[in-house]
Amino acid sequence: MRLPLPSRWMLLVALLLMAQAPLSAAELSKPNIIFVLFDDLGYGQPPSYNPKSALRTPNLDQFATQGMRFTDAHTAAAVCTPTRYGLLTGRYPSRIGQFGVLTTFSKPIIPPGRPTVASLLKSQGYATACIGKWHLGMEWVDGKPGSEKEVPMGARMTGGPNALGFDYFYGFTHARNIGTIIEQDHVVAHVAPVENQPLMAKKVVEWLDQRKAAEPFFLYFPVGIPHEPIVPSEEFIGKSGAKDLVKNDPKYGDWLFEGDAFLGRILEALERNHLAENTLIIVASDNGAEHRAYEPLRESKRSIYEGGHRVPFIVRWPGKVKPGSVNDHTVCLNDLMATAAEITGTKVPAGAGEDSVSLVQELLGTAKDGVREATIHQSAAGDLALRQGPWKLIFHKDGRRELFNLQIDLSETTDVGAANPEIVRAMTALMQRYINDGRSTVGAAQKNDFTLSIGARETKDKGKKNEPKSAAAMKSTAERAHEMALAADASFD
């Protein structure tokens, strides 16, 4: 039947309006998400961040030209374990009193009921995998089988990645136990330290090769490089042409070069499987470099100063993120949860992601001002700091306070607190509000596992007698002090 001319015009207009209407989240193809977390990669190490660097990260530097490079990105902490807690939960680790690092036999610090990025994405139909270093605690079925450095074959654990939303886990507990390989919930192999990282990279590629374009996935790849032990594979020894200008370790440059090569293999696997165009990839580090300070940042890993927690952070998202762009706004690794929620058209579960802010507008280039109101930092020793705009107020554990204007003093050389009492008062009040509310984002107030006193040693929150407690909340003062001490041991953290 031929429509009358007016009706045909009305139909054409309707079709044009439908074409211009924004698509709902359900109509958009959910992007795959990959988070590559280097271990101890300092802000001043990749040449894309420091042109004077003598280290070589060609894949990372090329990756930066394809996406957005953040210059003011921060981890939740200046050491490994608490940063990973913040990354996966979207919650500051100071809220559970986690400042130090865990051992092979440490209990899980993320309770099964706590939502994670993995559980959120799994609820949205994503296949989820964690391949690499876990360092968030496990409950070994037989108590403490084996030793800190080696757990026997077949030993089983609970409370690990599978309990927190990851369909698949292949990895190890932490650097001190790098030779014990765990698949899902049990030990499956013992390897030499030099074999560990190539094995992790191989498993990542195998897992990616099994993905299908119509099935979204989330891959969390916590690399163990350039953390100790520094054991480059034979194929990389002497191949980087890099120099460790700070500590003059002849193997260090090759070790980092090998980790960078793993990133290249991931990118190649995505291209080979026709997955690259619909995959958002984030590459970052868990804290500053190990005993390697790089100007202009002050100090390095473990420190409350910028060298401890300001890290490389690069995002590639074809068709969404402008290639070669640079973002100077303050962001935090905690922001992964809220970002993943917005991307997939869902919401962060109630009582979760208390300190996670969506970075979608940052990635799309539409955030005129930074999306974060302020950001909390912490050191391995228990110091806290609040960053807001150019200002950074440090609450040292011994009660001292320092205020820096990072816009003009990125090296944190001059304390300007005495000259800016109003800034100090306002930021102190904001920090106290964040502590009291149990969150730094909009939403109902939440309960901390520990009550923190600004500038003084944190104290345990008494809470309700019958209220369930996480393993972190139940630690004694001695246990937590021991974990802080371990954070100073490069082979542990």
C-alpha positions in Angstrom: 0.0 0.0 0.0 1.4 3.4 -1.0 1.2 6.0 1.9 -0.1 9.5 1.2 2.6 12.1 0.8 2.0 13.8 4.3 2.2 10.4 6.0 5.4 9.6 4.2 6.9 12.9 5.4 5.8 12.1 9.0 7.4 8.7 8.8 10.7 10.1 7.5 10.8 12.7 10.3 10.1 10.0 12.9 12.9 7.8 11.6 15.3 10.8 11.6 14.4 11.6 15.3 14.9 8.0 16.3 18.4 8.0 14.6 19.4 11.1 16.6 18.1 9.8 20.0 20.9 8.5 22.3 21.2 4.8 22.7 20.4 3.3 26.1 23.1 1.3 27.9 21.4 -1.9 27.0 21.5 -1.0 23.3 25.2 -0.3 23.4 27.7 -3.1 23.2 29.3 -3.5 26.6 33.0 -3.0 26.3 35.5 -5.5 27.5 37.6 -4.1 30.3 41.2 -4.9 31.0 43.2 -3.5 34.0 46.9 -4.1 33.8 48.5 -3.3 37.2 52.3 -3.0 37.2 54.1 -3.6 40.5 56.3 -0.7 41.7 56.3 1.1 38.3 57.4 4.6 39.2 55.9 7.8 37.8 59.3 8.9 36.4 60.2 5.6 34.8 58.3 5.3 31.5 59.8 7.7 28.9 56.2 8.8 28.1 56.1 10.3 31.6 59.8 11.3 31.9 61.7 12.1 28.6 64.9 11.9 30.6 64.3 8.3 31.7 66.9 5.8 30.5 64.5 2.9 31.0 62.6 1.5 28.0 58.9 0.8 27.8 58.1 1.0 24.1 54.7 -0.7 24.2 53.5 1.5 27.1 54.8 4.6 25.4 53.1 3.6 22.1 49.9 2.8 24.1 50.0 6.4 25.5 49.7 7.8 21.9 46.6 5.7 21.4 44.8 6.8 24.5 44.7 9.3 27.4 47.6 9.8 29.7 46.8 11.0 33.2 49.4 13.1 34.9 47.8 13.3 38.3 46.6 9.7 39.0 47.0 8.2 42.5 46.8 4.9 44.2 44.9 4.6 47.4 48.1 3.8 49.2 51.8 3.8 48.9 52.2 0.0 49.1 50.8 -3.0 47.5 48.1 -4.7 49.6 46.0 -1.6 50.5 46.2 -0.3 47.0 44.7 -3.5 45.7 42.0 -3.4 48.3 41.0 0.1 47.1 41.2 -0.8 43.4 38.8 -3.8 43.7 36.4 -2.4 46.3 36.4 1.3 45.6 36.9 2.0 49.3 39.9 3.6 51.0 41.9 1.0 52.8 42.4 3.3 55.8 38.7 2.5 56.6 39.8 -1.0 57.6 43.1 0.0 59.1 45.1 -1.6 56.3 48.4 0.2 56.0 50.8 -2.7 55.8 51.1 -5.7 53.6 50.0 -9.4 53.9 51.9 -12.6 54.1 51.3 -16.0 52.5 49.0 -17.0 55.4 47.2 -13.7 56.1 43.5 -14.0 56.2 41.4 -12.4 53.4 40.8 -8.7 54.0 37.9 -8.5 51.6 34.9 -10.3 53.1 32.8 -12.4 50.7 29.8 -10.1 51.1 31.7 -7.0 50.0 31.0 -6.1 46.3 34.0 -5.8 44.1 34.6 -4.6 40.5 34.6 -8.3 39.5 31.3 -9.1 41.2 29.7 -6.0 39.8 30.7 -6.8 36.2 29.9 -10.5 36.7 26.3 -9.5 37.6 26.2 -7.6 34.3 27.1 -10.8 32.3 30.9 -10.4 32.1 33.3 -13.3 32.2 35.9 -12.3 34.8 39.5 -13.4 35.4 42.3 -12.5 37.7 45.7 -13.7 36.5 48.8 -12.7 38.5 49.7 -11.4 42.0 46.8 -11.4 44.5 48.2 -10.2 47.9 44.8 -9.7 49.5 44.8 -12.8 51.8 43.6 -16.4 51.5 42.1 -18.8 54.0 44.2 -22.0 53.7 42.1 -25.1 54.5 44.9 -26.8 56.4 45.8 -23.7 58.4 49.4 -22.9 57.5 50.5 -25.6 55.0 54.2 -25.6 54.0 56.1 -22.3 54.6 55.9 -18.6 53.9 57.9 -19.3 50.7 56.3 -22.5 49.5 52.8 -24.0 49.9 52.6 -27.7 49.0 51.0 -29.1 45.9 47.3 -29.6 46.2 46.9 -27.3 49.2 43.5 -25.6 49.0 42.3 -22.2 50.1 39.1 -20.2 50.3 38.3 -16.5 50.4 40.4 -15.8 47.3 39.5 -14.3 43.9 36.8 -16.9 43.2 34.9 -15.8 46.3 35.0 -12.1 45.2 33.5 -12.3 41.7 36.3 -13.8 39.6 35.3 -16.8 37.5 38.9 -17.7 37.0 42.1 -17.2 39.0 45.6 -18.2 38.1 48.4 -16.7 40.1 50.3 -16.4 43.3 50.0 -14.9 46.7 52.8 -12.3 46.8 56.5 -11.9 45.9 57.9 -13.9 48.8 55.9 -16.9 47.6 56.3 -16.3 43.8 57.1 -20.0 43.1 53.8 -21.4 44.4 51.3 -21.3 41.6 47.6 -21.4 42.4 44.8 -22.2 39.9 41.3 -21.4 41.2 41.4 -22.7 44.8 44.5 -25.0 45.0 48.2 -25.1 44.4 48.9 -26.7 41.0 52.7 -26.1 40.4 56.0 -25.0 41.8 58.2 -22.9 39.6 61.5 -21.0 39.7 61.1 -17.2 40.2 62.3 -16.6 36.7 59.5 -18.7 35.3 56.6 -17.0 37.1 56.0 -13.9 35.1 56.3 -15.5 31.6 53.9 -18.1 32.9 51.4 -15.4 34.0 51.7 -13.7 30.6 51.2 -17.0 28.8 48.0 -17.7 30.8 46.7 -14.2 30.0 47.1 -14.7 26.3 45.5 -18.1 26.4 42.5 -16.7 28.3 42.1 -13.9 25.8 42.3 -16.3 22.9 39.3 -18.1 24.3 37.1 -15.0 24.4 34.3 -14.3 21.9 33.4 -10.9 20.5 29.7 -11.2 21.7 30.6 -12.1 25.3 32.0 -9.2 27.4 34.9 -9.8 29.8 36.9 -8.2 32.6 40.5 -9.2 33.0 42.5 -8.0 36.0 46.2 -8.6 35.3 48.4 -7.7 38.3 51.9 -8.0 36.9 54.8 -8.7 39.2 57.2 -6.4 37.4 59.4 -4.4 38.2 59.0 -5.7 41.8 61.6 -7.9 43.3 62.9 -10.6 42.7 64.5 -9.0 39.6 64.8 -12.0 37.4 64.5 -11.2 33.6 64.0 -14.2 31.3 67.0 -15.2 29.2 65.3 -13.8 26.0 65.3 -10.3 27.6 68.7 -10.3 29.3 70.8 -7.6 27.7 68.1 -6.7 25.2 66.6 -3.5 26.6 69.6 -1.2 26.2 68.1 0.5 29.3 70.0 1.9 32.3 68.9 2.1 35.9 70.2 5.6 36.6 69.1 5.5 40.3 70.4 2.2 41.6 72.5 1.0 38.7 71.1 -2.5 38.7 72.1 -4.0 35.3 69.1 -6.4 35.3 66.5 -3.8 36.3 66.0 -2.3 32.8 65.7 -5.7 31.2 63.1 -6.7 33.9 60.9 -3.7 33.2 61.4 -4.2 29.5 60.1 -7.7 29.8 57.0 -6.5 31.7 56.4 -4.0 28.9 56.6 -6.8 26.4 53.8 -8.6 28.2 51.6 -5.5 27.6 52.5 -5.8 23.9 51.4 -9.4 23.9 48.0 -8.5 25.3 47.5 -5.8 22.6 48.5 -8.3 20.0 46.0 -10.9 21.3 43.2 -8.4 21.2 44.0 -7.6 17.6 44.3 -11.2 16.6 40.9 -12.0 18.1 39.2 -8.9 16.7 38.5 -7.6 20.2 40.6 -4.4 20.3 37.9 -2.0 19.0 35.5 -2.9 21.9 38.0 -3.1 24.7 38.8 -0.5 27.3 42.3 -1.0 28.7 43.8 0.7 31.7 47.5 0.5 32.5 48.7 1.7 35.9 51.0 0.9 38.9 50.2 0.0 42.5 52.5 2.6 44.0 55.8 4.4 43.4 59.1 2.8 42.5 61.1 0.7 45.0 63.7 2.9 46.6 63.9 5.0 43.4 62.9 8.6 43.6 62.5 10.5 40.4 62.4 14.3 40.2 60.3 16.4 40.5 58.4 14.0 42.9 59.6 13.7 46.5 60.6 10.3 47.8 59.3 6.9 46.5 57.2 3.9 47.4 55.8 3.8 51.0 55.9 7.6 51.4 53.0 10.0 51.9 54.8 12.4 49.5 53.9 12.3 45.8 56.6 9.8 44.9 54.8 7.2 47.0 51.4 7.2 45.3 51.4 9.3 42.1 51.6 6.8 39.3 51.4 6.3 35.6 47.8 5.8 34.5 46.9 5.4 30.8 43.6 4.5 29.2 42.7 3.4 25.7 39.1 3.1 24.6 38.7 3.2 20.8 36.0 5.5 19.6 35.6 7.1 23.1 39.0 8.3 24.3 40.9 10.7 22.2 44.2 9.3 21.1 47.3 11.1 22.4 45.3 13.2 24.9 46.6 14.3 28.3 44.4 14.7 31.4 45.7 16.8 34.3 42.8 16.1 36.7 43.2 14.2 39.9 42.0 10.6 39.7 42.4 7.5 41.9 42.6 3.8 41.1 39.6 3.4 43.5 37.5 4.9 40.7 37.4 1.7 38.6 34.2 0.5 40.3 32.1 3.5 39.7 33.5 3.8 36.2 32.6 0.2 35.4 29.1 0.7 36.8 28.4 3.7 34.6 29.9 2.1 31.5 27.6 -0.9 31.9 24.5 1.1 32.7 24.2 -0.1 36.3 24.7 1.4 39.7 27.3 0.8 42.4 25.6 -1.5 45.0 24.4 0.2 48.1 27.0 0.3 50.8 29.8 -0.3 48.4 32.3 1.8 46.4 32.2 4.4 49.1 35.2 6.2 47.7 34.9 5.5 43.9 34.0 8.2 41.4 33.1 7.5 37.8 35.8 8.7 35.3 33.5 8.4 32.2 33.3 12.1 31.7 37.1 12.4 32.1 37.6 9.7 29.5 35.2 11.3 27.1 36.9 14.6 27.5 33.7 16.4 28.8 34.8 17.0 32.4 35.7 20.7 32.5 36.7 20.4 36.1 37.9 17.3 37.8 35.2 14.8 38.8 36.7 14.3 42.3 36.0 16.6 45.2 39.1 15.5 47.0 41.3 12.4 47.4 42.8 10.6 50.4 46.3 9.2 50.4 48.1 7.0 52.9 51.6 5.9 53.6 52.9 2.5 54.8 53.6 4.0 58.2 50.0 5.2 58.7 50.2 8.8 57.7 47.2 10.3 55.9 46.8 13.1 53.4 44.0 15.0 51.7 44.3 16.4 48.2 41.9 19.0 47.0 42.7 21.1 43.9 46.3 22.3 44.1 46.4 21.8 47.9 47.7 18.7 49.8 47.4 18.6 53.5 49.4 15.8 55.3 48.3 14.5 58.6 51.4 12.8 59.9 50.8 9.9 62.4 52.9 11.8 65.0 50.5 14.7 64.9 52.5 17.1 62.6 50.7 18.6 59.6 52.1 20.0 56.4 50.3 21.9 53.6 51.7 22.1 50.1 50.5 23.9 47.0 51.4 21.3 44.3 50.6 23.7 41.5 53.7 25.7 42.3 55.6 23.2 44.5 55.2 19.7 43.1 58.4 18.6 44.9 56.7 19.4 48.2 59.7 21.5 49.5 57.8 24.3 51.3 55.2 23.8 54.0 52.7 26.8 53.6 50.3 25.8 56.3 51.2 28.7 58.6 50.5 31.2 55.8 47.1 29.5 54.9 45.3 28.7 58.1 41.8 28.9 56.4 42.8 26.3 53.9 44.1 24.0 56.7 40.9 24.5 58.7 38.7 23.8 55.7 40.6 20.7 54.5 40.8 19.4 58.1 37.0 19.7 58.3 36.5 17.9 55.0 38.8 15.1 56.0 36.9 14.7 59.3 33.6 14.6 57.4 35.0 11.9 55.1 36.0 9.9 58.1 32.7 10.4 60.0 30.6 9.6 57.0 32.5 6.4 56.2 32.6 7.6 52.6 33.7 10.5 50.4 31.0 10.2 47.7 27.3 11.1 47.8 25.2 8.5 49.6 24.1 7.2 53.0 26.7 7.3 55.7 28.6 4.0 56.1 30.4 2.5 59.0 34.2 2.3 59.1 35.9 -0.9 60.4 38.2 1.4 62.3 37.9 4.8 63.8 40.7 7.1 62.5 41.9 10.0 64.5 43.6 12.6 62.2 47.3 12.9 62.8 47.3 10.2 65.6 47.6 6.5 65.6 44.3 4.9 64.4 42.2 3.0 66.9 39.9 0.0 66.5 36.2 0.8 66.1 34.3 -1.0 68.9 31.1 -1.3 66.9 28.3 -3.5 67.9 29.0 -6.7 69.9 27.3 -9.1 67.4 28.3 -7.2 64.2 30.3 -9.3 61.7 33.9 -8.1 61.3 36.2 -8.5 58.4 39.6 -10.1 59.0 41.3 -6.7 58.8 39.0 -5.3 61.5 39.8 -8.1 63.9 43.6 -7.7 63.7 45.4 -6.9 66.9 47.6 -3.8 67.2 50.7 -6.1 67.1 49.5 -7.8 63.9 49.0 -4.5 62.1 52.4 -3.2 63.3 54.0 -6.4 62.0 52.3 -5.8 58.5 53.6 -2.2 58.5 57.1 -3.5 59.2 56.8 -6.1 56.4 55.9 -3.2 54.0 59.5 -2.0 54.4 60.8 -5.4 53.2 61.1 -5.3 49.4 60.7 -9.1 49.1 57.3 -9.0 50.8 55.6 -5.9 49.4 
